Amino acid sequence: MAITLKQLEAFVWIADLGSFRAAAERLNTTQPNISARIAALEGTLNVTLMERDAGSVRLTARGRDLLDHARAVLREGEALITASGAVGLFDGTLRLGVTEMIVHSWLRDFLRAFRARFPKISVELTVDMSAKLEEELAGHRIDLALQNGPFSRVATGTAPLGLYPLVWVAAPALELEGRLTPGDFAAHPVLTHARGTRQYAQVAEHFRAEGQAVRLVPSSNLAAGMQMAVQGMGVAALPAAMVARELAGGDLVRLDYGWVPEALDFAARYDARTAPGFVATAAGIAQEVARGHG
């Protein structure tokens, strides 16, 4: 019996995700199919690759020895397709995690460019805060994160996406004109990023250092914060790229204040050791799109 790429793929994903069920979900098949592939692979190689115990999976010593070889075979298969120029043969799913800033700036352009390059690969999208995306990436629940730092974990694959400055904005109805002072903010709620983010901490510390009491209204949803600002419910420090349309249309105006939180430093991050080869290409596409958008 010949060894198949599907068998090796199942072996690698079980090792990375830690369960047959998770591997089946990742490969869009059933758990019995995954079990059959592993049984066939073990039979052909005449080795026990993993031990199953109460739902958990542990690689045997031989399984650990052979795992890198299985990865190498899959990589060579991807390299063969790439060298042939037939990138349309790539299939599967890109599990993509992005922050709201990406959604409201250049996500559409990225998806179009990615689909043009890999028409048979579907995209499974997760939109969340950067800290949550970092957890998802570490747990192999997403393949690629387009997110902003700071990062608490090292990613073996990364592509810088650039800095995204923040600007103070408000609805024209608030009539916040001219050079503003810290005291001008006291009359309105200050809409901020969620508690625990660097931007929230910087805003809180800035007004504390200025000796000015302000009412901070944090939100984990920047789009909601932007809409609150449009409705005149407060002033907000938001990525300029995210509010470009509202500024151009007059729904928001940029405020003249001498300080803003630090710019958001974005990167495309992935696990270069375990991710399929097209994930690195997707990170490069994201870098090109971000550069063009900037």
C-alpha positions in Angstrom: 0.0 0.0 0.0 1.4 3.4 -1.0 1.7 6.3 1.5 -0.6 9.2 0.5 -0.3 12.9 1.1 -3.7 12.8 2.9 -2.3 10.3 5.4 0.8 12.5 6.1 -1.5 15.6 6.3 -3.6 13.9 8.9 -0.6 12.8 10.9 0.9 16.3 10.9 -2.4 18.1 11.9 -3.1 15.6 14.7 0.4 16.3 16.1 -0.1 20.0 15.9 -3.7 20.2 17.2 -3.6 17.4 19.6 -6.7 15.5 18.7 -8.4 13.5 15.8 -11.5 15.7 16.1 -9.5 18.9 15.6 -7.6 17.5 12.7 -10.8 16.4 11.1 -12.3 19.9 11.4 -9.1 21.4 10.0 -9.1 19.1 7.0 -12.9 19.3 6.4 -13.5 15.7 6.9 -14.8 13.2 9.5 -13.1 11.8 12.5 -13.5 8.2 11.2 -11.7 9.3 8.0 -8.8 10.7 10.0 -8.6 7.5 12.0 -8.6 5.4 8.8 -5.8 7.5 7.3 -3.6 7.1 10.4 -4.3 3.4 10.7 -3.3 2.9 7.0 -0.2 5.0 7.5 0.8 3.0 10.6 0.1 -0.2 8.8 2.2 0.7 5.8 5.1 1.9 7.9 4.7 -0.9 10.4 5.0 1.5 13.3 2.8 3.0 16.0 2.8 6.8 15.5 0.7 7.8 18.4 -1.1 6.6 21.5 -4.8 7.4 22.2 -6.0 7.7 25.8 -9.4 9.1 26.9 -9.5 11.6 24.0 -5.9 12.7 24.2 -3.2 11.9 21.7 0.5 11.5 22.4 3.1 10.8 19.7 5.3 7.8 20.4 9.1 8.2 20.1 8.9 6.8 16.5 6.1 9.3 15.8 8.2 12.2 17.0 11.1 10.9 14.9 9.0 10.7 11.7 7.0 13.9 12.2 9.6 16.2 10.6 10.0 13.8 7.7 6.2 14.0 7.1 6.4 17.8 7.2 9.3 17.8 4.7 7.3 15.6 2.3 4.3 18.0 2.4 6.6 21.0 1.9 8.2 19.4 -1.1 4.7 18.7 -2.5 3.9 22.4 -2.1 7.2 23.3 -3.7 6.5 21.1 -6.7 3.2 22.9 -7.3 4.8 26.3 -6.9 7.7 25.5 -9.2 5.2 24.2 -11.9 3.4 27.6 -11.8 0.1 25.7 -11.2 -0.8 27.5 -8.0 -4.4 27.0 -8.7 -3.9 23.4 -7.5 -3.5 24.6 -4.0 -6.7 23.9 -2.0 -7.8 24.0 1.6 -8.6 26.7 4.1 -6.8 29.8 5.3 -7.9 30.5 8.9 -7.3 34.2 9.0 -7.5 36.4 12.1 -7.7 40.2 11.8 -8.4 43.2 14.0 -11.1 45.7 13.3 -8.7 48.2 11.9 -7.8 45.8 9.1 -11.5 45.1 8.5 -12.2 48.9 8.1 -9.2 49.6 5.9 -7.8 47.1 3.4 -9.2 43.6 4.2 -11.3 43.6 1.1 -8.3 44.3 -1.1 -6.3 41.6 0.6 -9.1 39.0 0.1 -9.3 39.9 -3.6 -5.6 39.6 -4.0 -5.4 36.3 -2.1 -8.3 34.8 -4.1 -6.6 35.8 -7.4 -3.5 33.9 -6.3 -5.2 30.9 -4.7 -8.7 30.5 -6.2 -9.4 27.1 -4.5 -8.4 28.1 -1.0 -11.3 29.3 1.1 -10.9 31.9 3.9 -12.3 31.3 7.4 -12.3 34.8 9.1 -12.0 35.6 12.7 -12.3 39.3 13.8 -11.1 40.0 17.4 -8.8 42.0 19.6 -5.1 41.5 19.0 -4.4 39.8 22.3 -7.1 37.2 21.6 -5.8 36.6 18.1 -2.3 36.0 19.6 -3.9 33.2 21.8 -5.7 31.7 18.8 -2.4 31.7 16.8 -0.5 30.0 19.6 -3.2 27.4 19.9 -3.1 26.7 16.1 -6.8 27.7 15.8 -5.9 30.3 13.2 -3.1 30.1 10.6 -2.3 33.8 10.1 -2.9 36.9 12.3 -3.0 40.4 10.9 -2.6 42.2 14.2 -0.9 45.0 16.2 1.6 44.7 18.9 2.9 44.6 21.5 3.2 40.8 21.4 3.7 38.5 24.4 4.7 35.5 22.2 7.3 35.1 19.5 6.0 34.1 16.1 8.5 32.2 13.9 7.0 33.8 10.8 6.4 37.5 10.5 6.0 40.3 7.9 5.8 43.9 9.0 2.7 45.7 7.9 3.6 49.2 9.0 2.6 51.8 11.5 -0.9 53.2 11.7 -1.2 56.6 13.5 -4.1 57.4 15.7 -6.0 60.7 15.4 -8.4 62.5 17.8 -11.9 62.8 16.1 -15.3 64.0 17.1 -18.6 64.9 15.5 -18.9 68.4 14.0 -21.8 69.1 16.4 -19.5 69.1 19.4 -17.9 72.2 18.0 -14.4 71.4 19.3 -12.5 73.9 17.2 -9.0 75.4 17.4 -6.2 74.2 19.5 -7.6 72.1 22.3 -6.5 71.8 25.9 -6.9 68.9 28.3 -9.7 70.8 29.9 -11.7 70.7 26.7 -11.9 66.9 27.0 -13.5 67.1 30.4 -16.9 68.1 29.0 -17.2 65.0 26.8 -16.8 61.2 27.3 -13.4 60.0 25.9 -14.0 56.9 23.8 -11.0 54.6 24.0 -9.7 51.1 23.2 -10.6 48.3 25.6 -9.2 48.1 29.1 -6.0 46.3 29.2 -4.8 47.6 25.8 -1.7 49.9 25.5 -3.8 52.6 24.0 -6.3 52.7 26.9 -3.4 52.8 29.4 -1.7 55.7 27.5 -4.8 57.8 27.3 -5.5 57.3 31.0 -1.9 58.1 32.0 -1.8 61.2 29.7 -4.8 62.9 31.3 -3.6 61.8 34.8 -0.3 63.4 34.1 -2.1 66.6 32.9 -4.0 66.6 36.2 -7.2 66.5 34.2 -10.1 64.2 35.2 -11.9 62.8 32.2 -14.5 60.1 31.8 -13.1 57.2 29.9 -15.5 55.0 28.0 -13.6 51.9 26.8 -14.9 49.5 24.1 -13.5 46.2 22.7 -15.3 47.1 19.5 -13.7 50.0 17.7 -16.4 50.2 15.0 -18.9 50.8 17.8 -16.7 53.5 19.3 -16.4 55.1 15.9 -20.2 55.2 15.5 -20.6 56.6 19.0 -18.2 59.4 17.9 -20.2 60.0 14.7 -23.4 60.3 16.9 -21.7 63.0 19.0 -21.4 60.8 22.1 -17.8 61.6 22.8 -14.4 62.2 21.4 -12.2 59.3 20.3 -8.6 58.4 19.4 -8.9 56.1 16.4 -6.6 54.8 13.6 -6.6 57.4 10.8 -7.0 54.6 8.3 -10.2 53.5 9.9 -11.9 56.8 9.9 -10.7 58.1 6.6 -14.2 57.8 5.0 -15.9 59.5 7.9 -13.4 62.4 7.9 -13.7 62.8 4.1 -17.5 62.8 4.3 -17.7 65.2 7.2 -19.3 62.8 9.7 -16.2 63.3 11.8 -13.6 66.1 12.1 -10.0 65.8 13.2 -9.3 67.5 16.4 -6.2 69.8 17.0 -4.6 68.4 20.1 -0.9 68.2 20.8 -0.8 64.5 21.9 -2.1 61.2 20.6 -1.5 57.6 21.7 1.4 55.7 20.0 0.8 54.5 16.5 -0.4 50.9 16.1 2.5 48.7 14.8 1.0 45.9 12.7 2.4 42.6 11.5 1.3 39.5 9.7 2.3 36.6 12.0 2.2 32.9 11.6 4.0 29.7 12.7 6.6 29.1 10.0 7.3 25.6 11.2 3.8 24.2 11.1 1.8 26.4 8.7 1.1 25.3 5.1 3.4 27.0 2.6 0.6 29.2 1.2 0.3 30.9 4.6 3.7 32.6 4.2 2.6 33.7 0.7 -0.6 35.1 2.3 1.6 37.1 4.7 3.5 38.5 1.8 0.3 39.4 0.0 -0.9 41.2 3.1 2.4 43.2 3.2 2.0 44.2 -0.4 -1.6 45.3 0.1 -0.8 47.2 3.3 2.1 49.0 1.6 -0.2 50.0 -1.4 -2.9 51.2 1.0 -0.5 53.3 2.9 
